[in-house]
């Protein structure tokens, strides 16, 4: 098994086209889930905006013993949103070449558009679904000092680092893949409206991420949504089913540091602030 980007070709996510809904969803002919094979051991999935306007991304990582699925999307019904079927097909194809793996289903945080599909996975063979509260996340990943401790989680010759980042939501985590150097940041940092429920916790989490990127190589930062347009500082309206000119999904460490500086400058003042690639958006 080889998943090293230095050895393998990877998809250029800065130019990757994603399904982005339709003006009239009755006319939409896109699949309910878009599957992009980043490399032979890494897949990125996006939910069709016409099944749910949130159109969240999901991420599937393979190691020698385990596969890790981050998030299960915004829709429960498998006839509308066949996530288990889609993921199971990918796993079966992968396993024919590489051997069977256990599927671990985890979440970037506890909001409904990231765990609605959990029921499709519960009770399935060789599958574990992690529960959603802080204690559940702590217990599973063995995080004794939440939120300060960063822990390793081994998929089998593929180490993931789990980074607690509360602020958007209490049990939010980031996930860093030491193989591809991808950093997943959920709804804490993505090209869109960064909804902040706990201002101080959010600021500390962004600081934690910046410090992490100072000592770990990061190839790209991927969040769970796209809400910004290709026009700097302009977002799509909430609830839209059609986003024809989306901002690219990847964000950079430089943009993360831009967010950190902006939060430091705002201090304790919870203020909405528009930037080119994201919007600081406190929730009152």
C-alpha positions in Angstrom: 0.0 0.0 0.0 1.3 3.4 -1.0 -0.5 6.7 -0.3 2.5 9.1 -0.3 1.8 12.1 -2.6 5.5 12.2 -3.4 5.0 8.8 -5.1 1.5 9.1 -6.3 -0.3 11.6 -8.5 -2.9 13.6 -6.6 -5.9 15.7 -7.8 -5.3 19.4 -8.0 -8.0 20.6 -5.7 -7.4 24.2 -6.6 -9.0 23.6 -10.0 -11.3 20.7 -9.1 -14.9 21.3 -10.2 -17.6 20.3 -7.7 -21.3 19.7 -8.3 -22.9 22.9 -7.2 -26.7 22.5 -7.6 -29.2 23.9 -10.1 -31.4 26.9 -10.4 -34.3 24.5 -10.6 -33.5 21.3 -8.8 -36.2 19.4 -10.8 -33.7 19.7 -13.7 -30.7 18.6 -11.7 -29.0 15.5 -13.2 -25.9 15.4 -10.9 -25.4 12.3 -8.7 -26.6 12.6 -5.1 -22.9 12.3 -4.1 -19.8 13.4 -6.1 -16.8 11.2 -5.5 -13.3 12.5 -6.2 -10.4 10.1 -5.8 -7.6 12.4 -4.4 -5.2 9.5 -4.5 -5.5 5.7 -4.2 -6.1 5.9 -0.5 -7.9 9.2 -0.1 -11.4 10.2 -1.3 -13.4 13.4 -1.1 -17.2 13.3 -1.3 -19.6 16.1 -1.8 -23.4 16.0 -1.2 -25.6 17.3 -4.0 -26.9 20.8 -3.2 -30.3 19.8 -4.5 -30.6 17.1 -1.8 -29.6 19.6 0.9 -28.5 23.2 0.4 -25.6 22.8 2.9 -23.8 20.5 0.4 -21.2 19.3 2.9 -18.0 17.6 2.0 -17.0 14.2 3.5 -13.6 12.6 3.6 -12.5 9.0 3.5 -9.0 7.9 4.4 -7.6 4.3 4.1 -4.9 2.8 6.2 -3.7 -0.9 6.3 -6.2 -1.8 9.0 -8.8 0.9 9.1 -10.7 3.4 7.0 -11.7 6.7 8.5 -14.8 8.5 7.2 -15.1 12.0 8.5 -18.8 13.1 8.6 -22.0 11.6 7.1 -23.7 14.5 5.5 -27.0 16.3 5.9 -29.6 13.8 4.9 -30.8 10.7 6.7 -32.7 8.9 3.9 -30.5 6.4 1.9 -32.8 6.5 -1.1 -32.2 10.3 -1.5 -28.6 10.2 -0.2 -27.0 6.8 -0.5 -23.9 7.5 1.5 -23.4 4.0 3.0 -23.8 2.4 -0.4 -21.4 4.8 -2.0 -18.7 4.4 0.8 -19.2 0.7 0.9 -18.6 0.4 -2.9 -15.3 2.4 -2.5 -14.2 0.2 0.4 -15.0 -3.0 -1.3 -13.1 -2.0 -4.4 -10.1 -0.9 -2.3 -10.2 -4.1 -0.2 -10.0 -6.3 -3.2 -6.5 -4.9 -3.9 -5.4 -4.2 -0.4 -7.3 -6.4 2.1 -10.2 -5.8 4.4 -10.4 -2.8 6.7 -12.6 -1.7 9.6 -14.6 1.4 8.9 -14.5 4.1 11.6 -17.1 6.9 11.2 -16.1 10.1 13.0 -17.3 13.7 12.8 -15.8 17.1 12.6 -18.4 18.3 15.0 -22.0 17.8 16.3 -24.2 19.7 13.8 -26.9 17.9 11.9 -25.5 18.5 8.4 -22.4 16.4 9.5 -24.0 13.4 11.1 -27.5 13.0 9.6 -26.3 9.9 7.7 -25.0 8.1 10.8 -28.0 5.8 10.8 -27.0 4.3 7.5 -23.8 3.0 9.1 -25.0 1.9 12.5 -25.2 -1.9 12.9 -23.3 -2.5 9.6 -20.6 -5.2 9.7 -17.0 -4.1 10.5 -18.2 -0.6 11.2 -18.0 1.7 14.3 -19.8 5.1 14.6 -18.3 7.4 17.1 -20.9 9.3 19.2 -21.1 13.1 19.1 -20.4 14.6 22.6 -17.0 15.9 23.8 -16.7 12.9 26.1 -17.4 10.5 23.3 -14.7 12.0 21.2 -12.3 12.1 24.1 -12.9 8.5 25.0 -12.6 7.1 21.5 -9.4 9.0 20.6 -8.0 8.9 24.1 -7.7 12.6 24.6 -7.1 13.2 28.3 -6.5 16.9 28.2 -9.3 18.5 26.1 -8.9 20.8 24.2 -5.1 21.3 24.6 -3.9 17.8 23.8 -3.2 16.6 20.2 -3.3 12.8 19.8 -2.3 10.3 17.2 -4.8 7.8 15.6 -3.3 5.1 13.5 -5.2 3.6 10.6 -2.4 1.2 9.9 0.8 2.7 8.5 -1.1 6.0 8.2 -1.1 8.3 11.2 -3.8 10.8 11.7 -3.5 13.6 14.3 -6.7 14.7 16.1 -6.7 18.3 17.2 -9.6 19.6 19.4 -10.8 23.0 18.1 -14.0 24.0 20.0 -15.6 27.3 19.3 -17.8 26.7 16.4 -19.3 23.8 18.3 -18.1 22.2 21.6 -16.9 18.9 20.2 -15.2 20.3 17.0 -12.0 18.6 15.9 -9.5 19.1 13.2 -7.8 16.1 11.6 -4.3 16.1 10.0 -3.2 13.3 7.7 0.5 12.8 8.0 0.5 11.0 4.6 -1.0 13.7 2.3 -0.4 16.6 4.8 -4.1 17.5 4.4 -5.5 19.4 7.4 -9.3 19.1 7.8 -10.9 21.9 9.7 -14.6 21.2 9.5 -16.8 24.3 9.9 -14.1 26.1 11.9 -12.3 27.3 8.8 -13.5 27.1 5.3 -14.4 29.4 2.4 -17.6 30.7 3.9 -19.3 32.1 7.0 -17.4 31.0 10.1 -20.2 30.8 12.7 -18.7 31.3 16.1 -20.7 30.1 19.1 -17.9 30.5 21.7 -15.7 33.5 20.8 -12.9 32.9 23.2 -12.7 29.1 22.6 -12.8 29.8 18.8 -9.9 32.2 19.1 -7.8 29.7 21.2 -8.6 27.0 18.7 -7.4 29.1 15.7 -4.2 29.8 17.7 -3.8 26.1 18.3 -4.1 25.4 14.6 -1.6 28.1 13.6 0.9 26.7 16.1 0.3 23.3 14.6 1.0 24.6 11.1 4.2 26.2 12.3 5.7 22.8 13.1 3.9 20.5 10.7 4.0 20.7 6.9 0.5 21.4 5.5 -0.2 20.8 1.8 -3.7 22.2 2.0 -6.5 23.0 4.4 -10.0 21.6 3.6 -13.2 22.6 5.4 -16.7 21.2 5.0 -18.5 23.7 2.9 -18.1 26.4 0.2 -20.2 29.5 0.7 -18.0 32.2 -0.8 -18.1 33.1 -4.5 -15.1 33.6 -6.8 -15.5 37.4 -6.1 -13.5 38.4 -3.0 -15.6 38.9 0.1 -18.9 38.0 -1.5 -20.8 34.9 -0.2 -23.8 33.1 -1.6 -27.1 33.7 0.2 -27.9 31.1 2.9 -30.2 28.3 1.6 -29.4 28.7 -2.0 -29.5 25.5 -4.2 -27.3 27.0 -6.9 -23.7 28.1 -6.6 -22.3 28.3 -10.2 -19.1 30.3 -9.4 -17.8 28.9 -6.2 -14.6 29.8 -4.4 -12.1 26.9 -4.5 -12.4 24.5 -1.6 -8.7 24.6 -0.4 -7.5 27.3 1.9 -3.9 28.1 2.8 -1.9 28.4 6.0 -1.5 32.1 5.1 -5.2 32.5 5.1 -5.5 30.7 8.4 -3.0 33.2 9.8 -5.0 36.0 8.3 -8.0 34.8 10.4 -5.8 34.5 13.5 -4.5 38.1 13.1 -8.1 39.4 12.6 -9.3 37.6 15.7 -6.4 39.0 17.8 -7.2 42.5 16.5 -10.8 42.2 17.4 -9.9 41.1 20.9 -13.0 40.4 23.1 -15.3 42.2 20.7 -17.5 39.8 18.9 -17.7 41.4 15.5 -18.8 40.3 12.0 -15.9 40.9 9.7 -15.7 40.2 6.0 -12.5 38.9 4.4 -11.7 37.8 0.8 -12.1 34.1 1.5 -14.1 33.9 4.7 -16.5 35.8 7.0 -16.0 36.0 10.7 -19.6 35.5 11.9 -20.4 35.5 15.6 -23.6 33.8 16.6 -25.5 35.8 19.3 
